[in-house]
Amino acid sequence: TGDSSYSYSLTTFSRSGKLLQIEYALTAVSEGKTALGIKAKNGVVLCTDKKLGSRLVDSAGVKKLEKLTENCGLVYAGVGPDYRVLVAKARKQAQQYALTYGEQKPVKGLVQDLAAVMQEYTQSGGVRPFGVSLLVAGYDDEGPHLYQVDPSGAYYGWKASAIGKNYKNARSFLEKRYSDDVELDDAIHTALLTMREGFEGEMNQHNIELAIIGDNDMLFKTLSPQELKDYLDEAN
């Protein structure tokens, strides 16, 4: 049977040294809707597909981009309810830090908190890994940050990254177009071009979400549908 006898055991390594449940969690992520992030020299942009399964769903109530603190937010690909749990835990830890020290937690600290929770769920009995990868964008005293956190609890800083369905194509598209001195406005256009590249059907202001954080106010802000429409019109 090879590795198959280990495939349902979360905390047992298979003979080939793999934790198969983590690999299955990554499969769940790659089935999720595409999300991407780009770090510019003066900010960060996050963008995600939020196509709905039916036109009867009220799109106003569907949010994939979430704020953790005033200067940090995130997006996911994968299993939505798992994401909700992580967001709630991260917000609580951020608030505890703010109450204790009287300032916002640095972005890397927020990412480490998220990664620690995700790693714990790969090593405990009776639980399963979180079926999400996260892109975390923030701005602090050290400048703009973009991190990716995976179900294993591994996290890395990125200049630009994509997760979810079609992430390989999106990432190679970003590799071709990325430059270190990109400004936030150009990064927004690159994000929209990259999303459009693998988008099924027509992309408009109602079926994607986009958030930015810039050096002018260092606040994480999700664009309104009208603001998004203006950027989409410019990109056409």
N, C-alpha and C positions, 0 to 999 in steps of 0.2 A: 504493500500500500504506500510505501515511501512516506511523503510528508502528510498524506491525507488524514492519517490517524491523529495528527496534532492540530488539524485545522480548526477545531472547535475549542481548543484549550487556549485561553488567552495568555496565560503566564508561563507556558511551557515552550521552550525552544524546540523547533523541529531538528531533525538530524542534520539538515543543511544549514543550521544556524539562523533560521528565520522565525519571526513571530508572525504567523500567517494571518492572525486577526488584524494586525496593523496593515498588512498588505491589502486585505479586503476593505479596510476602512479607506485606504487610498483609492481603491476602485470606486467606492461610494462617492468620494470627492470628485473623481474624474467623470462621473455621471452627472454631476451638478452643473448648474448654469455657469457660464464663463464670467470670471471677474478678473480685473487686472489693476495694477498700480504702477505709477511712474513717479520717480523722485526727480524733481527739477532742482535747479540751484537755489531757487527762492520759494520752494514749497513742494507739496505732494498732491497728486490726484489719484482718486480711486474711482473705478467705473465698473458697473455690473449689468448684466442682462437680467431683467426681471419680468420676462414674458410670463403671462398667466395662462393656466390650463384652460380657462373658459372666459368668454367675454362678459359673463354674468358676475364674475368676481369684482368686488369694489377695489380698484387698484390703489385708491388713496390709503387703504389700510395695510398695504403690503410694503414693508420696508426691509431692505437687505443691508443698507448702510446704517451703522449705529455709532453713536458717540459714546466714548468711555469717560472722557473728561473734556473740559473745554478745548484742550489742545491735542486731542487724540481720538481717532475713530477707527473703525474697521469694517471689513466686508468678508463674506465667506463664500465657499463653494461646498456643496454637500448637503447634509441633513439639517434642515432648518431648526427643528426643536432642540437639537444638540447645541446649535449656535446660541440659541436663546439662553440656555443654561450657562454657557461660558461667559456671555455678555453680563449676565446678572452677577456672577462670581467676580468678574474683573472689576465691575463698577463698585462692588462692595469693598474690595481690597483698595481701590483707588481712593474711596471716601475715607477709609480708615487711615490711610497715609496722610491725606489732606487734614484730617482732624488732629492727627498726632503732630505733624510738622508744620502745619499752617501754609503749605504750598502744594502745587500739583506734583504728582509723582512723575519722575523722568520717564520718557517713552520706553527706554530699554527695560526699566523696572516693571512697567505694565506688561510688556511682552514676556518677561521672565515669569511673572505671575501666571499668565495664561499657559505658557509652556509647561510650568510645574504641575498645574492641574491636569493637563492633557497627558503628561508623562505618568502621573499617578494612576491614571485609568488604563495604563498598559501593564501594570505590575500588581494590581490588586485582584483578589478573587471575587467572583460574583458581579463584576462589572464588565463592560466592553469599552473599547476605545471610542473616542468621539469621532463621528463620521464627517468631520469638517477639516478643511485647511483654511487658514485665516490670512488676510493681508491687513496689516496694521500700519496706519499712517499717523504721524505726529510731528509736532514742532516743539522743541524746548531750547534751553540755553546753548545746546550743542548744534542747533540747526535742524533741518528737516530730516525725517527718518521714514524708511519703508522697510517693514519686516514681514517675513512669511513664517507662519507656524504650522507645522504638519501634525497629523494624529499621533505620531510617535512622541511628540514633545520637542522635536528638533526645531530650532528657529535660526534664521539667517537674515542678515541685512541685505537688501537688494537695491539696485539702481532702478530696475523695472522688472516686473514679474507678472505671470498670469497663472490662474488656477481654474479648475473645472473643465468642462467639456471643451475640446479644441485648444487646450492650453499650450500644446506643443507648437501649433501653427502660430498662435498669438505671440508666444515667446520669441519665435524666430523672426516674426514681423517686427517685434520691438527691438530685437538685436540689430536689425538692419537700420532702424530709424533713430536709435537712441544716441544722444551725444551728451557729454558731461556738463556742457554749459547751456543746456536747454532751459528756457524760461517757462514759468508755470502756464502761461497762455498757450505756448506751443505744445506743452505736455498734454494739455486738455485736448487739443486737436489730434495729437498722435493717439491718445487714448480712444477717441471716437473713431478714428480711422481703423485702429486695430480691432475694436469691437465690431465695426461694420464688416470687416474682412470675412469673419466666419458666421455672420448673423443670418439666421433663417427667417426669411420674410423681410418686411420693411422695418427699419429701425426708426423709432420716433421718440418724442419726449416722454411718452407714457410707458414704454417697455424697456427703458434702461434707467439706471440711476447713476448720478455722478456727484462726488463730493471733493472739495478742495480744502487745503489748509496752506496759507501763504504767510510770508514774512511781514505783511502789512499789519495784521492783527493777531496772527498765530492762533486763529480760532478755526475749529473743524466745522465746515458748513456744507450741508447738502443743497445742491442747486434746485430751485423750483422748476416745474415743467416749462414755464415761460423762459427762464434763463437758459435751460437746456436747449429749447427750440432755437433760441438766438445763436447758440454755438453750432447747432446742427445746420442751420441755414448758412452760416459762414463756411462750414466745412464742405458744403455742396459745390 
